[in-house]
Amino acid sequence: MVRVETKPKTEFTQWVQENNGHGYYIDRFDRLFQDMYFKIYGMQAYVFYREYCIMHFFIENGQLFLNNDVQVNKDNKSVIQKKLIHEYYEYFELYKGCYKVLQINIISIEKYLLKVKDKINAGFKRYSELLQERDLSFENTGYLRIEVDNAFSVQELNSLLEAYNQLYSIISYMWDNGYDEIRYENIETIKESKNMILESIHIGSNGKIVTAGKDFICKLIQVLVSVALEGDRIEYEKKKAQIETEIASSQLFEQRRHEIFSLIKLLDYYTNQKNNQPNNATLSYIEREILIIVERIEQLQGTEHIDYLV
């Protein structure tokens, strides 16, 4: 008599079977989850590798989905965890909604799992150093995704990245040091005073650039550039109202609120004057510099696009 030993079921296999999920998920994923662990809440399952949450599944009518809930690990407040959540969100384009796992796209899950495991195993030494240098934490880190659909020379691409970074530097400097102080500083030095972290860059048709920086500054840049390139008044008013609400509810000093509201007034100016040549003589020095940079971005990108803050 031949004795056949069966290997114990993984947490994933048990969870799928208990929730009547389709069997082909087990066939494809069981081996991949051998060195991972799960936190399971009914039909919801959070996938962990080492101390990091890397995925959030749920089952509905036997079908497996990736959840677009980005708060997948409330216990881990490290910026690296936030980065992994961000990459998960980006990889599966979860800003469009939950991701249905089908037999035709199941290979994408496998590739993602192998990729994220390699990243975690390699560590995040350089990334952590950059975050620390730029005073970025779990609470204040934001990610700006820049959609591009254009052809660039390498020099033009460098100019586009430099323009975004200069815009970030000026707004960040104003936020940290005050609106009026810039008038007495060397503007060229201020433009180089801060740096966003380049997360990834994929230029093709269509392409994208993803950068990390202070959350609120990234939001202001998103609105400024979106207004310049799209001119959608309704969407602009919606975005502006969201930012004004955030400022009003924050614990900032009255002076700093006033400074940022002054920048938001610049958005109104840009929107109203989009089809006319701005009269820079009526603007303050810093407002003129911001307009010049935004116009440079508009010229370099050449086509309408959307900046996604994720």
Buried (B, 14 or more C-beta within 10 A) or exposed (E): EEEEEEEEEBBBBBBBEEBEBBEBBBEBBBEBBEEBEBBBEEBBBBBBBEEBBBBBBBBEEEEBBBBBBBEBBEEBEBBBBBBBBBBBBBBBEBEEEBBEBEEEEBEBBEEBBEEBBEBBEEEBEEBBEBBEEBEBEBEEBBBBBBBBBBEBEEEBBEBBBBBBBBBBBBBBBBBBBEBEBBEEEEBEEBBEBBBBBBBEBEEEEEBBBBBBBBBBBBBBBBBBBBBBBBBBEEBBEEBBEEBBEBBEEEEBEEEBBEBBBBBBEBBEBBBEEBEEEBEEEEBBEBBBBBBEBBBBBBEBBBEEBBBBBB
